[in-house]
Amino acid sequence: MASILTRIMLPTPPSLYVNYSSLITTAVISFIGLSEAFGSHLGYSKFFNLGSQNQNYRVKLSSRIGMLLLYTPSFLAALASLVLLLPHHKDARFLLLSLALTIHYFKRDFEVLFIHKYSGGMALGSAILISLRTIFYLMGRSYATRKWYLSKFEDFPKEVKALVPFVF
């Protein structure tokens, strides 16, 4: 089984940050999964507060606002990479990936705004926690991946930055 995985997956970039992030993410996801299985539901779950006597002890956002809070930063990041970095890349793979991500998250925002009917709410704390976890995880992955590319490919452009184009 391990040999099959090593043939299809790229090796993880050697980074202490990525290793610890992966370990912490695995632990948190395992804990959340077990909590859900035993009836302690997340603040954005449709089962949140199911059967609880006190239904209003958290600040809640409308589901529409909560979902926009989750998808819009990803859409803006994908759009920024497409607009800011595309002139510097002549690679079709970069163009396809940037387009796919931009279209995907635009579609998500479009669905939230115009298609889906929402009835519940999302705890503000859950929306913030999910957004922050995603931001920090992807920042670490981006930085480690850029470092890995620089170490493996001599012709990888040094001016391509990991997070903020042309700066960092």
Sequence and secondary structure as in RCSB ss.txt:
>XXXX:A:sequence
MASILTRIMLPTPPSLYVNYSSLITTAVISFIGLSEAFGSHLGYSKFFNLGSQNQNYRVKLSSRIGMLLLYTPSF
LAALASLVLLLPHHKDARFLLLSLALTIHYFKRDFEVLFIHKYSGGMALGSAILISLRTIFYLMGRSYATRKWYL
SKFEDFPKEVKALVPFVF
>XXXX:A:secstr
 HHHHHHHS    S HHHHHHHHHHHHHHHHHHHHHHTT   TTSTTTTTT S   SS EEEHHHHHHHHHHHHH
HHHHHIIIIIGGG   HHHHHHHHHHHHHHHHHHHHHHHT    SEEEHHHHHHHHHHHHHHHHHHHHHHHHHHH
HH TTS TT  SSSTTT 
